Amino acid sequence: MDCSIVSIRKNNLQGNLDEIQDLFWEYLEWANMRLNQEYSINLEIKSIIEQDMQKIEMFMYPYSRLLLAKDGDFPVGIVCIRKILQDVGEIKRMYVRPKLRGQGIGRLLLESAVLESRDIGYSKIRLDSTRFMKTAHALYKSAGFYEIDPYLESEIPSMFHQYWVFMEKQL
């Protein structure tokens, strides 16, 4: 597989909206199924997608990023960075299509997100991840992330914090 990372900017956003929405949908559908199995939690996927797509510019330059991993023209993964504090970014919606996992795409996306976060000028990057995403946690830890207490800027409601892991990396 010849995977490359494509940075989506406002000027090429329209041409990639369908791919972005499809990856967001796949990610949330997969996560929702697992959340339901593990913790009996059901997300309102449709409303989350609608909100994400209405606010898609929260992942745009200059203080945020939206990166697609592509194999040729085929999107295989995604990661977003959003600004949560003056010098702190947050990784959101990191996802690799299930059939393509284990090929280094997630590592490539994470490394790209960290580099972009440094370029933006963030001193830290944070993320939240459900407890069942053990493989993702191992990847994050191998990249220098460590667990922290829940942070106020996370989108995760406090009643669900027990099911999530919160992490941070100093840049």
Order of alpha helices (4+ residues) and beta strands (2+ residues): beta-alpha-alpha-alpha-beta-beta-beta-alpha-beta-alpha-beta-beta
